[in-house]
Amino acid sequence: MGPTVDGAIVCTPHSTHFAVGKELIREGRRRFREAKKMMGEEEKICYRPMNILMEKPMTTSVSQARKLHQLLLECRDDSESEDDSDGRWN
């Protein structure tokens, strides 16, 4: 996946949604960390993890959906210093 990709739409067989979603979340998190390293400590980090649009159903089980949600919360923790007033994490 190229460095200029801002988002992804997951329209794959339902059984693959968890694996694909997990990799996209991890890739967005990796990019966020790289951007954070390249910026100075005093600069506000405005880079957000990758946007993901996943068709229904999100996953094939509740436990998989909870795992994806937990990964997203961990990404949010990585960006705690950012202002979340725009509601992007909802």
Order of alpha helices (4+ residues) and beta strands (2+ residues): beta-alpha-beta-alpha
